[in-house]
Amino acid sequence: MVEKIQRRMSESRSARWIVLLMVSLTMMCGYFLTDVLAPLKGLLIEIFHWDNTDFGLFNSGYGWFNIFLLMLIFGGMVLDKMGARFTGVVSVAVMLVGIGIKYYAIGFMDAGRMVDFWFFGAQTMKLQVLVASLGYALFAVGYETIGITANKIVVRWFKGKELAFALGMNLAFARMGTFLALALPLPIAKAFGNSIRTPILFGMILLLLGFLTFLVFIVMDRKLDSEKAQEGLADDERFRFRDIFSIFKIQAFWYVALLCLLFYAAVHPFVKFAVDLVVQKFGVAGEYSGLIPSLLPVGTLILTPLFGSIYDRRGKGASMMILGALMLVFVYAGFSLPWLNHWSAAVVLVMVLGVAFSLVPSAMWPSVAKIIPEHELGTAYALIFWMQNWGLAGIPLLIGWSLDRWGTLPPETVDGVLTPRYDYTVPMLIFLCLGILAVLFGFLLKGEDRRKGYGLQKPNIVK
């Protein structure tokens, strides 16, 4: 019997790493599409006459359906009820429909047409912005659900083994998608005559390829289920709706969720505005403006798996999260200093932010698996992602509004073109406050772990 169990696919080192690769490639393609318009903000303003509020509103659309229609929470319940294979296929299909709507809006709609639409006090808005935002919102439903699906898949295949390292590798592939999204869209758009829709089409093709790799995982996961059934090894009990209330009662869950909300709200919205920031504050030429922000995910390609491996073998997960949050405070304090405006300072600060962007997730996501039972894990991840989406939706809108309200400067003529100018001090102070709050919840989580003994400070590998 022991020999049979050892021959299971989850015990095969090569099989579980192939599964990780297939799932991570799908995540990478999704991350590219998530940030594909971030480096094209200048073109959106120049060609379609968007303003900062339009751009912030579009990026806030990422959370509309997930937050207000609770789609992400339902996605987590479907994941725990129906399994990762079904949920993954549906999620990718939803992503494709959503990105198709955004492609249509950007590529074919009249940029000047206005429509009555109430949103946070706005009476009218550009129809193109509204439709693109709705497409982005639908894409986010699929993307956030595939995110929690990927996490649960990795836990299923790696629990008791190299869990944090595997989750770190999954994140590293995702960060590669972010790197490509910051580095490629502007050159692609310029190569096709400032065509903003072309990078979106490129991303759709990538996502189709990612879907094919997910099908490989489905075949392997079916085989694992078959082996378990033959050996009489049942999975954890299925999720029941009342289990969601048991999750709510866990204080450590709330600390992790709020830390996640604050941390990601201080990083992902920054990426949306980072290209414009290095142009406006650090004077980097437009064609090179995406290079400095693209350093953010580059370091995470190596550091996230490395920090995950350290957590697997040495522990100290809560301490790693606190250290990463402290780095956020340092970074945004630096960005908010008006006299710190040399491009080399931007490089250093972005690289430190990249280290923080590796530390916190590499410890956070494996820690959730220590706090929450596996049959509730998909719903727990969904709840955390749902709370995270409040930050991802609200902070870009707040940043865009604050730029228009307090950051607008007299335009300057650059190469004969009248160019808008903005002061990013207030947005950086907003991010700084988020970092300070993240540190607070990191300490609260560490104290709760000390009281309840979840093992966040202990290694993940069971010897």
Salt bridges, closest charged atoms under 4 A:
GLU11 OE2 - ARG8 NH2 3.72
GLU11 OE2 - LYS161 NZ 3.71
ASP35 OD1 - LYS272 NZ 2.56
ASP54 OD2 - LYS126 NZ 2.72
ASP80 OD1 - LYS152 NZ 2.34
GLU162 OE2 - ARG13 NH1 2.81
GLU162 OE2 - ARG16 NH2 3.33
ASP221 OD2 - ARG85 NH1 2.82
ASP221 OD1 - ARG156 NE 3.11
ASP225 OD2 - ARG85 NH1 2.91
ASP225 OD1 - ARG156 NH2 2.59
GLU231 OE1 - ARG8 NE 3.51
ASP235 OD2 - ARG156 NH1 3.08
ASP235 OD1 - LYS228 NZ 2.85
GLU237 OE1 - ARG240 NH2 3.43
ASP243 OD1 - ARG240 NH2 3.31
ASP243 OD2 - HIS375 NE2 3.68
ASP276 OD2 - LYS41 NZ 3.14
GLU376 OE2 - HIS375 NE2 3.61
GLU412 OE2 - ARG421 NE 3.90
GLU448 OE1 - ARG451 NH2 2.82
GLU448 OE2 - LYS452 NZ 3.05
